[in-house]
Each structure stands twice: as C-alpha cells, then as structure tokens.
C-alpha cells in the first residue's frame, strides 16, 4: 500500500540530481587540483632550470673555507725595487707570504705567480719611502697588496681568497 507514488519518485529524482551535482563538483575539484598541481610543478621546474642555467653561466663565488682547517701559506720570492725618488735614489727589498684558506687557492696563486709578481712590482715601484716607512704605511701597503692579489687573474673569473699578507722582510735603503 503505497501512500503517494509521487513522493517516492521525487526523492529518487532529487537524489540523482544531487548525485550528478556531487559528481560534477568532485570532477571540477579533481581537474582543478590536477591543473593547479601541473601548473606549480611546471613553474617550479622552469624556475629550477633557470636557476641552474644562471649558476652555470655566472662565475660562482667560492665559499670561504676559513673554518675547515689550518690555513695554507704561499711564500713569494723577495722583491727589490726602486722607490719613487724623494731624496736621491731609494730601494725597497721586500719579502712576504700570502695566507690562503686551502691548497686549491695555493695552487691558483702559484700557477699565476708571474701575474702576482707583476702586479706587486707595479704597486711597489709607485711608492715613496716616506709612505711605507711607518707602521701605518706598512699596514696600508699590505692592504693594497691584498687587493692586487685578490683581483681575478682572468676576465670574468673568480677572485682569489687571499686572507692576509704577512711581511717576512722589509728593508728600505
């Protein structure tokens, strides 16, 4: 004994409409989520590729390795140069050692020693005895030598990592 056949039909028809709406909503969510995931993955991939390309085309700054072990010292052959004249001719005889963080930097310096010596020779021959005779002058000279040695040896190359210039002989005559 059915009370109302239309009452039974309405929920079944309404239920199938609800089911279709739910299926459409789930489908939209799945497709939207998949599309968003694909977008972010592709965007992330191209950003990673762009970063990788940037790393390979730009020269890398090497990380300083000061804390990884004892420093390495690179002795430089002594220099004897004419100083800029003030009171007659004056000469400077100078020997120093470079402190570098590791053996790799030591090899770079040693392999480019002619460039190092040329830069230092030009720097030293431009000085006057009165400029470098004081402790402050010697400190300033050490900074200038450091700047010269740390400049890249090749165009667009990496700078060297020389940490300190240590004078081992300093004679002005």
C-alpha positions in Angstrom: 0.0 0.0 0.0 1.6 3.0 -1.3 0.5 6.2 0.1 1.9 8.5 -2.6 3.8 7.3 -5.6 4.9 10.8 -6.4 6.5 11.2 -3.0 8.8 8.2 -3.7 9.6 9.3 -7.2 10.6 12.8 -6.0 13.4 11.7 -3.6 14.8 9.3 -6.2 14.8 12.0 -8.9 16.1 14.6 -6.4 18.7 12.1 -5.2 20.0 11.5 -8.7 20.2 15.3 -9.3 22.2 15.6 -6.1 24.4 12.7 -7.2 25.0 14.4 -10.5 25.9 17.7 -8.8 28.2 16.0 -6.4 29.9 14.1 -9.2 30.3 17.4 -11.2 31.7 19.1 -8.1 34.2 16.3 -7.5 35.2 16.3 -11.1 35.7 20.1 -11.0 37.8 19.7 -7.8 39.9 16.9 -9.3 40.5 18.7 -12.6 41.2 22.0 -10.8 43.6 20.4 -8.3 45.3 18.5 -11.1 45.6 21.6 -13.2 47.0 23.6 -10.3 49.5 20.8 -9.4 50.6 20.7 -13.0 51.0 24.5 -13.1 53.1 24.6 -10.0 55.2 21.7 -11.0 55.9 23.1 -14.4 56.5 26.6 -12.9 58.8 25.1 -10.3 60.7 23.1 -12.9 61.4 26.1 -15.1 62.5 28.1 -12.1 64.9 25.3 -11.1 66.1 25.2 -14.7 66.6 28.9 -14.9 68.5 28.8 -11.6 70.7 26.0 -12.8 71.4 28.0 -16.1 72.2 31.1 -14.0 74.6 29.0 -11.8 76.4 27.6 -14.9 76.7 30.9 -16.7 77.7 33.1 -13.8 81.0 32.6 -12.2 80.5 31.3 -8.7 81.9 33.0 -5.7 83.7 30.3 -3.8 82.7 29.9 -0.2 85.4 30.9 2.2 86.8 27.9 4.0 88.4 29.6 6.9 86.9 27.2 9.4 87.6 23.9 7.6 91.2 23.6 8.6 94.6 25.3 9.1 95.4 28.0 6.6 98.0 27.4 3.8 100.9 29.8 3.3 102.3 30.7 -0.1 105.8 32.4 0.1 106.5 35.0 -2.5 110.1 35.5 -3.8 111.7 38.7 -2.5 111.3 42.0 -4.4 113.9 44.6 -4.9 112.5 47.8 -6.4 113.4 51.4 -6.9 111.1 53.6 -5.0 109.7 56.8 -6.3 112.5 59.3 -5.7 112.3 61.8 -2.8 115.8 62.4 -1.6 118.0 60.6 -4.1 117.6 57.0 -5.1 116.0 54.7 -2.6 115.4 51.0 -2.8 112.9 48.6 -1.2 113.7 45.0 -0.5 110.5 43.2 0.4 109.6 39.6 1.1 106.2 38.4 2.2 104.0 35.3 2.5 100.3 35.1 1.5 97.8 33.3 3.7 95.1 31.3 1.8 92.3 29.1 3.1 93.3 25.9 1.3 95.6 24.1 -1.1 93.3 24.8 -4.1 93.8 28.6 -3.6 97.5 28.0 -3.1 97.7 26.2 -6.5 95.8 29.1 -8.2 98.3 31.6 -6.7 101.3 29.5 -7.6 100.1 28.9 -11.2 99.6 32.6 -11.7 102.7 33.8 -9.9 104.0 35.9 -12.9 100.8 37.9 -12.8 101.1 38.3 -9.0 104.7 39.4 -9.2 103.9 41.9 -12.0 101.0 43.5 -10.1 103.1 43.8 -6.9 106.1 45.2 -8.7 104.0 47.9 -10.3 102.5 48.7 -6.9 105.8 48.8 -5.0 107.6 50.9 -7.6 104.9 53.6 -7.3 105.5 54.1 -3.6 107.7 56.6 -1.8 109.9 55.6 1.2 108.0 58.1 3.4 104.7 56.5 2.6 105.7 53.0 3.6 108.3 53.7 6.4 105.7 53.9 9.2 103.7 51.0 10.7 100.5 52.6 9.3 102.2 52.8 5.9 103.2 49.1 6.1 99.6 48.2 7.1 98.2 50.2 4.1 100.7 48.6 1.8 99.7 45.1 3.0 96.0 46.0 2.2 97.0 47.2 -1.3 99.0 44.1 -2.0 96.0 42.0 -0.8 93.7 43.9 -3.2 96.1 43.3 -6.1 96.4 39.6 -5.4 92.7 39.1 -4.9 91.8 40.6 -8.3 90.7 37.9 -10.8 93.5 36.5 -12.9 91.2 36.0 -15.9 88.5 38.4 -17.2 85.1 37.5 -15.6 87.0 35.0 -13.4 86.7 34.4 -9.7 88.5 36.5 -7.2 91.2 34.8 -5.2 90.7 34.2 -1.5 93.9 35.5 0.0 93.2 36.3 3.6 96.4 38.1 4.7 99.7 39.4 3.6 102.5 38.7 6.1 105.7 40.6 5.7 108.8 38.5 6.3 111.4 41.1 5.3 111.1 44.8 4.8 114.3 46.9 4.1 114.4 50.5 2.8 117.8 51.9 1.7 
